[in-house]
Amino acid sequence: MYEQVKKIAGKIIERTATIARLNREEEQGRIRGGRIAVEATLVAGGADRASREGQRVTGKGIGEGAEVAQEEALRQYADAEGLLFSAEDIQDMSDFVLPFGAEAKVYKSRRHEKRVIKVVNYKIFSESALEYLDNRITLHNYIFPFTAYTLEGFADTENGLSFVVSQNFIQGVNLEALAVSETDISIYKLLEQYDRIAKYLKRTLKFSPIGRDSFQNSNYIIEDLHLNNVKLGVDGNLYFIDTVISLNTPEDEFDGVRQYIEFDII
């Protein structure tokens, strides 16, 4: 059923074809996310395009129909390809649960001791599955390759269809731990760590702050960079383990110059 998807995905991975959602350089982040990330984008993108074309033909406004179509197409794909994991499957893949937030449950991988597995409720920060694939996997992997996500599959949870991704486990300490102890919260130390992030992003990517944990340059907006999402590695480098990133479009009103391209294959 998905032979054509696999064939096109192979060409994209071999770089004889490309997905035209982002620029060619950024699309390498999608390839870094693994074959399943590429195939899932083809499935979700195809469903999105078909739904929107249907809505244009019928004259109906483009509402949540495209998002529903994407999720249903991905569920069918995951079920057919053996990529729809149960809670028991996740337990078999992991040893124990690590601290997690509202968006994701985090597990230590049993198969790869230096990786973690995350079961992500993508709807927390993304309006659609395709948006999650574009932003939270492709753009994150492009900008922060040392903490790149690999898409492993999907899971049906209490939040509906969720993404199952894996990521390198970074040896180090969350920046919040450098400012907060069991008995004390130092505002000065908190601000010191946020300043550390701001200086790093300014120096390496020319990002400017637009809030305490949000940054922008003309191409991208990064949000939710609270101190638990950034680690100081044992090598002394900063590692961004979880980012809410998107293109900075003119509609965002932060002097953005970018625009998402309607899904296509070139």
Buried (B, 14 or more C-beta within 10 A) or exposed (E): EBEEBEEBBBEBBEEEBBBBBBBEEBBBBBBBBBBBBBBBBBBBBBBBBEBBEBBEEEEEEEEEBBBEBBBBBBBBBBEEBEBBBEEEEBBEBBEEEBEEEEBBBBBBBBEEEEBBBBBBBBBBBBEBBBBBBBBBBBBBBBBBEBBBBBBBBBBBBEBEBBBBBBBBBBEBEBBBBBBBEEEEEEEEBBEEBBEBBBEBBBEEBEBEBBEEBBBBBEBBBBBBBBBBBBBBEEEEEBBBBBBBBBBBBEEBEBEBEBEBEEBEEE
